[in-house]
Amino acid sequence: MNDQDTRIRAWHGLLFASPIDEAQDRLYKAFPAMRGFSSRQREEPLFQAILALALFQASSMTKDHPAHEVFVFVPTVTRQWFVGLMRENTKSIFGRLRNKQSVKLLEHMGLLFHQMRVGDQPGVLPNEPERWASFGFLKDDKGVPEWMGSKLLESSSRPAS
């Protein structure tokens, strides 16, 4: 494992306090070449992997610039489900962090969540953003730019075409 893979796995543990499943493992190992799954499946483990990647990318190692803006692309039909699950997970994450009694960690995590920009039209951006993740799009969906489609992993839960 490289340092980045180790740090993403630590993020996953901090956020979810659960083991990493096979799909999450594949995405974490493939990051940054891969930024999401080519799948329409509404599965919590896939969601958790995307949330972990987004927050990992938002975090910065410097005091001068503690967080980065991160785009999270979610199709309109999936957005309500995604945002609802994000609310549920946010409550759980902050509940666990409160138990650690680290005010700095809670403040930093709050800052990171505020850096996430959830949108449904990646094709309107003139260029690939530096930091992004995707949930719910397929590689060949209309409106998915080449830079995004080429960075979506096939999900093992996606039915064969």
BELZI-V866215 format. One record per backbone hydrogen bond with DSSP energy under -1.0 kcal/mol. CO is the residue of the C=O (numbers start at 1). NH is the residue of the N-H. If there is no record, write none. Layout:
CO;NH, CO;NH
This chain:
2;6, 3;7, 4;8, 5;9, 6;10, 7;11, 8;12, 9;13, 10;14, 11;15, 12;16, 13;17, 21;25, 22;26, 23;27, 24;28, 25;29, 26;30, 27;31, 30;33, 30;34, 35;134, 36;153, 37;39, 41;43, 43;47, 44;48, 45;49, 46;50, 47;51, 48;52, 49;53, 50;54, 51;55, 52;56, 53;57, 54;58, 55;59, 58;68, 66;60, 70;117, 71;133, 72;119, 73;135, 75;78, 75;79, 78;82, 79;83, 80;84, 81;85, 82;86, 83;87, 84;88, 85;89, 86;90, 87;91, 88;92, 89;93, 90;94, 91;95, 92;96, 93;97, 94;98, 95;99, 98;101, 102;106, 103;107, 104;108, 105;109, 106;110, 107;111, 108;112, 109;113, 110;114, 112;115, 113;116, 115;70, 117;72, 119;74, 121;124, 122;125, 131;71, 133;73, 137;39, 138;141, 141;144, 145;149, 146;150, 148;151, 149;152, 151;35, 153;38, 155;158
